[in-house]
């Protein structure tokens, strides 16, 4: 058997094992349950943005905490809902002023969520989070 044939056979033999190892790791990384801490920024303002998430299959629930806002109250906590689709995360919450906010985040290893949020009136915020627990 030639060197090329042996290499092909070795690759064909090892590939299923690599797939079996990768699948549990991906599934484990995609469980977002827990505390996430980070920041929000509009370019002119910046503050804390924390999430306490509970993931049940592809559904998310929990609480969002925002701090250092320009309007009163300067910080607040609100319930959230959302969904996970692969590495994409979408959450929604309502501010104390009854403004709907939609957030789109991307999961990136190791333990980061990054993306943007938009208030229903178009104000865009950049969000960066890391797993805290």
N, CA, C and O of each residue as an XYZ file, in Angstrom:
532
protein
N       0.857     -1.169      0.000
C       0.000      0.000      0.000
C       0.901      1.228      0.000
O       1.871      1.300      0.754
N       0.570      2.185     -0.848
C       1.376      3.389     -0.955
C       1.142      4.347      0.207
O       0.203      4.206      0.989
N       2.035      5.324      0.283
C       1.965      6.322      1.358
C       0.653      7.114      1.296
O       0.060      7.412      2.333
N       0.200      7.456      0.082
C      -1.037      8.211     -0.089
C      -2.240      7.386      0.349
O      -3.126      7.910      1.024
N      -2.293      6.119     -0.014
C      -3.406      5.254      0.371
C      -3.481      5.098      1.882
O      -4.571      5.118      2.453
N      -2.344      4.945      2.529
C      -2.315      4.805      3.985
C      -2.800      6.098      4.649
O      -3.507      6.049      5.656
N      -2.429      7.236      4.095
C      -2.873      8.525      4.656
C      -4.380      8.686      4.523
O      -5.042      9.152      5.450
N      -4.920      8.302      3.377
C      -6.362      8.398      3.151
C      -7.100      7.486      4.123
O      -8.099      7.899      4.710
N      -6.630      6.254      4.305
C      -7.269      5.321      5.227
C      -7.215      5.843      6.663
O      -8.187      5.708      7.406
N      -6.097      6.432      7.056
C      -5.967      6.976      8.400
C      -6.955      8.126      8.606
O      -7.593      8.223      9.655
N      -7.077      8.983      7.615
C      -8.024     10.101      7.704
C      -9.458      9.582      7.789
O     -10.243     10.068      8.603
N      -9.803      8.601      6.956
C     -11.153      8.031      6.979
C     -11.454      7.352      8.316
O     -12.596      7.360      8.775
N     -10.433      6.769      8.937
C     -10.603      6.112     10.223
C     -10.772      7.136     11.348
O     -11.598      6.932     12.238
N     -10.006      8.233     11.326
C     -10.018      9.212     12.410
C     -11.166     10.218     12.314
O     -11.593     10.759     13.334
N     -11.670     10.475     11.107
C     -12.694     11.491     10.915
C     -13.953     11.228     11.753
O     -14.428     12.160     12.402
N     -14.519     10.010     11.777
C     -15.708      9.799     12.612
C     -15.450     10.073     14.097
O     -16.332     10.573     14.794
N     -14.256      9.753     14.580
C     -13.937     10.015     15.978
C     -13.902     11.519     16.249
O     -14.366     11.967     17.298
N     -13.364     12.291     15.329
C     -13.303     13.745     15.496
C     -14.701     14.339     15.529
O     -14.966     15.244     16.321
N     -15.599     13.848     14.685
C     -16.976     14.328     14.659
C     -17.666     13.998     15.975
O     -18.388     14.835     16.517
N     -17.458     12.794     16.497
C     -18.076     12.397     17.770
C     -17.592     13.263     18.915
O     -18.363     13.550     19.830
N     -16.352     13.684     18.893
C     -15.814     14.545     19.943
C     -16.346     15.965     19.782
O     -16.642     16.617     20.784
N     -16.474     16.461     18.564
C     -16.877     17.846     18.317
C     -18.343     18.097     18.657
O     -18.677     19.180     19.138
N     -19.220     17.135     18.422
C     -20.649     17.347     18.649
C     -20.959     17.637     20.109
O     -21.668     18.609     20.368
N     -20.472     16.854     21.102
C     -20.773     17.206     22.493
C     -20.187     18.547     22.906
O     -20.808     19.272     23.684
N     -19.014     18.893     22.407
C     -18.408     20.172     22.765
C     -19.276     21.312     22.262
O     -19.506     22.272     22.998
N     -19.768     21.235     21.021
C     -20.626     22.279     20.462
C     -21.919     22.390     21.263
O     -22.355     23.495     21.585
N     -22.533     21.254     21.587
C     -23.776     21.280     22.351
C     -23.540     21.900     23.721
O     -24.376     22.660     24.210
N     -22.410     21.583     24.343
C     -22.103     22.138     25.664
C     -21.881     23.645     25.570
O     -22.340     24.385     26.440
N     -21.192     24.112     24.538
C     -20.936     25.546     24.376
C     -22.229     26.326     24.138
O     -22.316     27.502     24.491
N     -23.224     25.684     23.545
C     -24.434     26.395     23.188
C     -25.445     26.480     24.325
O     -26.511     27.067     24.139
N     -25.152     25.919     25.491
C     -26.041     26.116     26.628
C     -25.671     27.444     27.278
O     -24.635     27.556     27.934
N     -26.507     28.429     27.095
C     -26.209     29.790     27.547
C     -26.704     30.088     28.952
O     -26.565     31.214     29.429
N     -27.282     29.094     29.623
C     -27.776     29.298     30.988
C     -26.659     29.830     31.878
O     -25.544     29.308     31.875
N     -26.973     30.874     32.639
C     -26.006     31.429     33.571
C     -25.953     32.936     33.501
O     -26.784     33.580     32.861
N     -24.955     33.489     34.176
C     -24.788     34.943     34.253
C     -23.777     35.401     33.208
O     -22.710     34.806     33.052
N     -24.128     36.461     32.503
C     -23.283     37.095     31.496
C     -23.132     38.560     31.888
O     -24.125     39.230     32.171
N     -21.913     39.058     31.909
C     -21.670     40.451     32.286
C     -20.955     41.171     31.146
O     -20.156     40.581     30.419
N     -21.261     42.453     31.009
C     -20.620     43.201     29.938
C     -21.039     44.650     29.911
O     -21.402     45.240     30.929
N     -20.978     45.211     28.706
C     -21.250     46.630     28.533
C     -22.136     46.880     27.320
O     -22.203     46.069     26.397
N     -22.813     48.023     27.346
C     -23.510     48.552     26.181
C     -22.844     49.875     25.831
O     -22.261     50.531     26.694
N     -22.931     50.263     24.574
C     -22.343     51.524     24.135
C     -23.115     52.055     22.939
O     -23.502     51.304     22.044
N     -23.333     53.374     22.942
C     -23.954     54.014     21.776
C     -22.928     54.830     21.001
O     -23.264     55.458     19.997
N     -21.695     54.824     21.455
C     -20.673     55.681     20.866
C     -20.476     56.929     21.708
O     -19.351     57.400     21.872
N     -21.574     57.470     22.247
C     -21.489     58.651     23.109
C     -21.673     58.293     24.575
O     -21.205     59.015     25.456
N     -22.348     57.186     24.842
C     -22.613     56.745     26.211
C     -22.205     55.283     26.356
O     -22.104     54.541     25.379
N     -21.974     54.892     27.617
C     -21.553     53.516     27.888
C     -22.029     53.131     29.280
O     -22.053     53.969     30.181
N     -22.408     51.871     29.463
C     -22.844     51.403     30.773
C     -22.790     49.900     30.880
O     -22.348     49.214     29.958
N     -23.247     49.387     32.021
C     -23.233     47.947     32.243
C     -24.449     47.296     31.584
O     -25.528     47.885     31.511
N     -24.250     46.080     31.113
C     -25.306     45.288     30.471
C     -25.081     43.850     30.909
O     -24.139     43.198     30.458
N     -25.944     43.357     31.789
C     -25.793     42.004     32.318
C     -27.031     41.180     31.998
O     -28.141     41.708     31.934
N     -26.833     39.889     31.799
C     -27.932     38.962     31.549
C     -27.865     37.806     32.528
O     -26.784     37.293     32.815
N     -29.009     37.396     33.039
C     -29.159     36.131     33.749
C     -30.066     35.287     32.872
O     -31.266     35.548     32.778
N     -29.492     34.267     32.223
C     -30.228     33.493     31.229
C     -30.558     32.089     31.715
O     -29.800     31.468     32.460
N     -31.716     31.610     31.267
C     -32.107     30.217     31.424
C     -32.455     29.730     30.024
O     -33.345     30.276     29.372
N     -31.745     28.690     29.564
C     -32.002     28.138     28.235
C     -32.695     26.795     28.371
O     -32.201     25.901     29.059
N     -33.841     26.653     27.714
C     -34.561     25.393     27.627
C     -34.693     25.077     26.150
O     -35.498     25.678     25.439
N     -33.885     24.119     25.699
C     -33.753     23.816     24.278
C     -33.333     25.088     23.543
O     -32.229     25.585     23.770
N     -34.193     25.634     22.657
C     -33.803     26.845     21.916
C     -34.428     28.115     22.487
O     -34.214     29.202     21.948
N     -35.190     27.995     23.560
C     -35.874     29.137     24.165
C     -35.030     29.735     25.301
O     -34.387     29.009     26.059
N     -35.046     31.056     25.400
C     -34.360     31.765     26.473
C     -35.361     32.542     27.311
O     -36.343     33.078     26.797
N     -35.096     32.594     28.605
C     -35.838     33.460     29.514
C     -34.827     33.981     30.526
O     -33.682     33.529     30.557
N     -35.248     34.924     31.348
C     -34.341     35.441     32.355
C     -34.547     36.918     32.592
O     -35.653     37.442     32.451
N     -33.452     37.589     32.959
C     -33.506     39.018     33.268
C     -32.333     39.741     32.617
O     -31.253     39.181     32.433
N     -32.580     40.999     32.275
C     -31.542     41.882     31.768
C     -31.373     43.015     32.784
O     -32.350     43.489     33.363
N     -30.131     43.442     32.993
C     -29.844     44.571     33.873
C     -29.026     45.581     33.087
O     -27.980     45.238     32.535
N     -29.490     46.821     33.030
C     -28.758     47.907     32.375
C     -28.419     48.970     33.398
O     -29.251     49.318     34.235
N     -27.206     49.485     33.337
C     -26.782     50.537     34.242
C     -26.160     51.706     33.502
O     -25.771     51.592     32.339
N     -26.072     52.835     34.199
C     -25.444     54.061     33.702
C     -26.191     54.662     32.510
O     -25.575     55.146     31.560
N     -27.514     54.627     32.572
C     -28.313     55.237     31.512
C     -28.418     56.740     31.735
O     -28.292     57.214     32.864
N     -28.645     57.476     30.675
C     -28.796     58.927     30.776
C     -30.169     59.310     31.326
O     -30.321     60.362     31.948
N     -31.168     58.455     31.097
C     -32.519     58.771     31.569
C     -32.800     58.058     32.894
O     -32.121     57.102     33.268
N     -33.827     58.559     33.590
C     -34.231     57.934     34.852
C     -35.221     56.818     34.572
O     -36.076     56.978     33.700
N     -35.147     55.734     35.249
C     -34.100     55.402     36.218
C     -32.777     55.126     35.507
O     -32.763     54.610     34.389
N     -31.670     55.470     36.157
C     -30.359     55.316     35.528
C     -29.949     53.855     35.401
O     -29.047     53.532     34.628
N     -30.602     52.968     36.152
C     -30.385     51.534     35.985
C     -31.727     50.834     36.151
O     -32.617     51.341     36.835
N     -31.872     49.673     35.528
C     -33.100     48.908     35.685
C     -32.844     47.435     35.396
O     -31.857     47.057     34.765
N     -33.782     46.614     35.887
C     -33.788     45.184     35.613
C     -35.149     44.859     35.015
O     -36.174     45.364     35.473
N     -35.153     44.007     33.980
C     -36.408     43.662     33.309
C     -36.381     42.210     32.863
O     -35.308     41.670     32.593
N     -37.543     41.568     32.780
C     -37.595     40.215     32.234
C     -37.275     40.231     30.743
O     -37.511     41.223     30.054
N     -36.738     39.121     30.261
C     -36.423     38.992     28.838
C     -36.931     37.662     28.323
O     -37.180     36.729     29.087
N     -37.079     37.596     27.019
C     -37.377     36.341     26.336
C     -36.495     36.292     25.099
O     -35.998     37.321     24.641
N     -36.302     35.098     24.562
C     -35.465     35.013     23.378
C     -35.363     33.615     22.812
O     -36.007     32.676     23.279
N     -34.526     33.509     21.781
C     -34.313     32.246     21.084
C     -32.849     32.109     20.704
O     -32.146     33.097     20.495
N     -32.405     30.859     20.620
C     -31.070     30.520     20.146
C     -31.228     29.766     18.836
O     -32.022     28.830     18.749
N     -30.475     30.168     17.815
C     -30.493     29.490     16.523
C     -29.050     29.336     16.067
O     -28.479     30.250     15.472
N     -28.463     28.178     16.347
C     -27.045     27.972     16.054
C     -26.214     28.864     16.949
O     -26.303     28.768     18.173
N     -25.399     29.739     16.354
C     -24.598     30.681     17.147
C     -25.275     32.052     17.251
O     -24.696     32.992     17.795
N     -26.493     32.162     16.731
C     -27.236     33.422     16.784
C     -28.198     33.425     17.968
O     -28.893     32.441     18.221
N     -28.228     34.533     18.681
C     -29.080     34.689     19.858
C     -29.905     35.951     19.682
O     -29.371     37.008     19.347
N     -31.203     35.840     19.907
C     -32.096     37.007     19.847
C     -32.831     37.106     21.165
O     -33.420     36.130     21.630
N     -32.798     38.283     21.768
C     -33.569     38.510     22.982
C     -34.372     39.796     22.840
O     -34.024     40.685     22.064
N     -35.456     39.873     23.611
C     -36.305     41.060     23.638
C     -36.598     41.397     25.097
O     -36.735     40.516     25.945
N     -36.689     42.703     25.361
C     -37.108     43.175     26.678
C     -37.754     44.538     26.500
O     -37.684     45.137     25.427
N     -38.384     45.019     27.563
C     -39.068     46.318     27.532
C     -38.460     47.201     28.613
O     -38.308     46.773     29.757
N     -38.108     48.443     28.249
C     -37.513     49.396     29.190
C     -38.594     49.950     30.127
O     -39.784     49.761     29.875
N     -38.187     50.636     31.213
C     -39.181     51.269     32.098
C     -40.056     52.302     31.381
O     -41.155     52.607     31.844
N     -39.578     52.837     30.260
C     -40.363     53.801     29.477
C     -41.298     53.101     28.490
O     -41.892     53.748     27.627
N     -41.426     51.771     28.620
C     -42.271     50.933     27.743
C     -41.786     50.918     26.304
O     -42.588     50.865     25.372
N     -40.467     50.965     26.124
C     -39.868     50.888     24.787
C     -39.363     49.462     24.571
O     -38.607     48.924     25.380
N     -39.799     48.861     23.456
C     -39.346     47.511     23.109
C     -37.928     47.556     22.568
O     -37.592     48.406     21.743
N     -37.094     46.627     23.042
C     -35.710     46.531     22.577
C     -35.480     45.118     22.053
O     -35.802     44.137     22.725
N     -34.921     45.022     20.847
C     -34.551     43.738     20.254
C     -33.033     43.674     20.169
O     -32.392     44.598     19.667
N     -32.464     42.586     20.661
C     -31.013     42.418     20.693
C     -30.639     41.193     19.876
O     -31.237     40.129     20.032
N     -29.649     41.346     19.005
C     -29.115     40.231     18.224
C     -27.655     40.045     18.587
O     -26.838     40.948     18.415
N     -27.335     38.852     19.097
C     -25.982     38.549     19.549
C     -25.446     37.340     18.814
O     -26.203     36.535     18.270
N     -24.142     37.225     18.807
C     -23.452     36.084     18.202
C     -22.599     35.437     19.288
O     -21.864     36.125     19.997
N     -22.697     34.117     19.418
C     -21.872     33.376     20.363
C     -20.503     33.183     19.744
O     -20.384     32.755     18.596
N     -19.462     33.503     20.513
C     -18.099     33.245     20.042
C     -17.279     32.694     21.200
O     -17.340     33.208     22.317
N     -16.515     31.651     20.925
C     -15.691     31.085     21.999
C     -14.565     32.041     22.338
O     -14.182     32.816     21.462
N     -14.025     32.048     23.494
C     -14.485     31.243     24.636
C     -15.437     32.044     25.517
O     -15.007     32.964     26.212
N     -16.701     31.711     25.497
C     -17.684     32.308     26.391
C     -17.966     33.775     26.174
O     -17.992     34.550     27.131
N     -18.180     34.177     24.911
C     -18.499     35.579     24.621
C     -19.795     35.675     23.828
O     -20.131     34.794     23.037
N     -20.515     36.772     24.062
C     -21.678     37.148     23.264
C     -21.462     38.584     22.822
O     -21.181     39.452     23.649
N     -21.591     38.845     21.527
C     -21.400     40.202     21.011
C     -22.437     40.496     19.943
O     -22.833     39.611     19.184
N     -22.871     41.745     19.891
C     -23.835     42.113     18.871
C     -24.401     43.485     19.085
O     -23.751     44.360     19.657
N     -25.645     43.676     18.613
C     -26.275     44.986     18.677
C     -27.707     44.868     19.179
O     -28.345     43.820     19.075
N     -28.182     45.965     19.719
C     -29.572     46.070     20.126
C     -30.185     47.290     19.463
O     -29.489     48.259     19.161
N     -31.488     47.236     19.239
C     -32.191     48.382     18.649
C     -33.478     48.624     19.417
O     -34.282     47.719     19.639
N     -33.646     49.896     19.818
C     -34.923     50.293     20.398
C     -35.905     50.477     19.256
O     -35.505     50.674     18.108
N     -37.179     50.412     19.570
C     -38.177     50.513     18.495
C     -38.115     51.844     17.757
O     -38.663     51.960     16.661
N     -37.458     52.853     18.331
C     -37.319     54.142     17.658
C     -35.994     54.273     16.931
O     -35.641     55.365     16.485
N     -35.248     53.171     16.804
C     -34.063     53.168     15.971
C     -32.729     53.415     16.638
O     -31.705     53.343     15.959
N     -32.678     53.708     17.953
C     -31.386     53.912     18.609
C     -30.658     52.567     18.666
O     -31.207     51.567     19.128
N     -29.424     52.566     18.190
C     -28.643     51.331     18.124
C     -27.607     51.311     19.240
O     -26.945     52.315     19.501
N     -27.468     50.147     19.903
C     -26.449     49.998     20.934
C     -25.569     48.788     20.617
O     -26.054     47.754     20.157
N     -24.281     48.935     20.868
C     -23.332     47.826     20.731
C     -23.258     47.114     22.079
O     -23.209     47.761     23.125
N     -23.250     45.797     22.053
C     -23.249     45.014     23.288
C     -22.124     43.984     23.234
O     -21.919     43.317     22.220
N     -21.398     43.868     24.355
C     -20.321     42.887     24.476
C     -20.430     42.248     25.864
O     -20.419     42.939     26.883
N     -20.537     40.913     25.884
C     -20.718     40.162     27.134
C     -19.733     39.012     27.232
O     -19.248     38.497     26.224
N     -19.443     38.617     28.474
C     -18.653     37.403     28.710
C     -19.335     36.613     29.809
O     -19.996     37.181     30.678
N     -19.171     35.298     29.767
C     -19.764     34.434     30.787
C     -19.105     34.714     32.121
O     -17.880     34.803     32.208
N     -19.918     34.856     33.171
C     -19.411     35.206     34.494
C     -19.307     34.005     35.422
O     -18.492     34.017     36.344
N     -20.108     32.972     35.205
C     -20.078     31.843     36.140
C     -19.368     30.633     35.595
O     -19.270     29.614     36.279
